[in-house]
Amino acid sequence: MLVLCMTLLSSQTFWYFENKAYCSFKDKNVTISIKKVEWSERCSVYMDTVYQLALKKYNEVSTIRWYISQWEDVYYWKWVLEEKKSEFLQLINYRTQIKTAIVKFESALFDKYYNALKKPMQNYYSELEVQYYAFLNQDTNLTIKEYSLKRTQMEQQIMNVKSILDAKNLDEIMGVVPSYFYLKDQLRWK
């Protein structure tokens, strides 16, 4: 029981889609979608609700155990204790089921996203390298400050694209996407 509670309390890892995706339940199955559909709610709301309910159940179990340790109506409280422990374990199961569904959803989405991005990113990376080395080897009319800024932007964009190509999960891609799009706009070839 203590191990389950510690797992519940310490597993505060939040994946990218916990706050972005919608979860719905039907017949004890979790369905994840990016678009809100009827009877769905953000997965983070479900996670928070289940977490709060599990904490409440854990406190109830602790209180019942205290009653039993005081020898107060032991037979009744043992029966109630088993029922509350069962409810607590069911809540932990729901939370685990939601997390597992989110991980599977993210993984499937990442695979599709990555496969669609890989070839265009490799091409962009090659173009970027060519432009970078051409920029370094040309005489420019730019000031030192402008030259330094453009060089830094190009180097950062090369690192962004490399990070996307080397990504192992969606979080790694999403971490560089804002910088990638900003710099892609800034570095449009004229």
C-alpha positions, 0 to 999 in steps of 0.5 A, spaced: 500 500 500 505 504 501 509 503 495 503 504 491 501 511 495 509 513 493 508 511 486 502 516 486 505 521 490 512 521 486 509 520 479 508 527 477 512 527 470 507 531 465 508 529 458 507 534 453 500 531 451 497 531 458 495 538 458 494 538 450 490 532 449 483 530 451 481 523 454 474 520 454 472 513 458 468 508 455 467 501 458 474 502 462 478 504 456 481 510 455 481 514 448 486 520 447 484 525 441 487 532 440 480 535 438 475 535 443 469 531 442 463 529 446 464 527 453 471 528 453 476 533 457 483 534 458 487 529 460 490 533 465 484 534 468 482 527 469 489 526 472 488 531 477 481 529 479 484 521 480 490 524 484 485 528 488 480 522 489 486 517 491 489 522 496 482 522 499 482 515 499 489 514 502 487 518 508 480 514 509 484 508 509 489 511 514 484 513 518 480 506 518 487 503 520 488 508 526 481 505 528 483 498 527 489 499 531 485 502 537 480 496 537 474 500 535 469 495 532 474 491 528 470 487 524 466 492 521 472 497 520 476 491 517 470 490 512 470 497 510 478 497 510 478 492 504 473 496 500 477 503 501 483 499 499 480 496 493 477 503 491 484 506 492 487 501 487 482 502 482 484 509 482 491 508 481 489 503 476 485 509 472 491 513 473 496 508 470 491 507 464 491 514 463 498 515 463 499 509 459 494 511 453 498 518 453 505 515 452 502 510 447 499 516 443 505 520 444 509 515 441 505 513 435 504 521 434 511 522 434 513 516 429 508 519 424 510 526 425 518 524 425 517 520 419 513 526 415 519 531 417 525 527 416 526 528 409 524 535 409 529 536 415 535 533 412 534 537 406 533 544 410 539 542 414 543 541 407 541 547 405 542 551 411 549 548 411 551 550 404 548 557 406 552 558 412 559 556 409 557 560 403 556 566 408 562 565 412 566 565 405 563 571 402 565 578 403 559 582 406 557 589 407 554 588 414 557 591 420 560 586 425 554 586 429 550 584 423 555 579 421 555 576 428 548 576 429 546 573 422 552 568 424 549 566 430 542 565 428 545 560 422 549 556 427 543 556 432 538 554 426 543 548 424 543 546 432 535 546 432 534 542 425 540 537 428 536 537 435 529 535 431 533 530 427 536 527 433 529 527 437 527 521 440 520 523 443 515 529 442 518 533 448 525 534 444 522 536 438 517 541 441 522 544 446 526 547 439 520 548 435 519 555 437 526 557 436 526 553 429 520 557 426 522 564 429 529 563 426 527 560 419 523 566 418 529 570 420 533 567 415 529 566 409 534 567 403 533 573 399 
